[in-house]
Amino acid sequence: MDRLPDISRLAHWSASTTKQGFGVTNLLDGSPDTFWQSDGHQPHTLTLRFAKRQPIHAISLFLDYARDESYTPCRIRLLAGSNPHDLQLLLDHVLETPPNGWVLLPLADAAGEKDGGGALHAHFLCIELPANYESGRDVHVRMARVLAPPPRDAAFRRDRVLPFSTPDFSMYDSIR
């Protein structure tokens, strides 16, 4: 997960509802001590809008049942499309055990338009949270990441024929 580029900041994030002081900006601050909290009827949604069509390899959410209990989602649905009106269900994931950390939701095998690297391309992405543990009403999500596929030249460098790894040699290992 750490080797995949994080493209979360390329999206405009919005939420179906937000409790004052616990907005979607908390999802991207890198701290597990802050969180987005919904405030309203289920299902709760996070909508991501990209300025251009983006390759998306996976979504990763940081959930903490130990701290959030009934605020922790137990079911996550991912929908994607080119606009809000043509979203298609890609993944309907039920968490088998209460999460305490990163939950990785890979989209490489999801139905839809793919490139050779196993990425889904989309302008819009919707993260729907329809149910919580203990029949909770509102949701806490502590962090979120949208992960792109690994860079293609990284695969080339990993599989290269010449075993040089210094910066001086790597400057000239490909044609620009």
Salt bridges, closest charged atoms under 4 A:
ASP33 OD1 - ARG67 NH1 2.93
ASP39 OD1 - ARG137 NH2 3.97
ASP64 OD2 - ARG67 NE 2.84
ASP68 OD1 - HIS140 ND1 3.06
ASP68 OD1 - ARG142 NH2 2.64
ASP92 OD2 - ARG75 NH2 2.64
ASP92 OD2 - ARG77 NH1 3.74
GLU113 OE2 - ARG53 NH1 2.50
ASP115 OD2 - HIS121 NE2 3.97
ASP115 OD2 - ARG152 NH2 3.03
GLU128 OE2 - ARG77 NE 2.76
ASP138 OD2 - ARG137 NH2 3.49
ASP153 OD2 - ARG157 NH1 2.68
ASP159 OD1 - ARG158 NE 3.70
ASP173 OD2 - ARG157 NE 3.08
ASP173 OD2 - ARG160 NH1 3.70
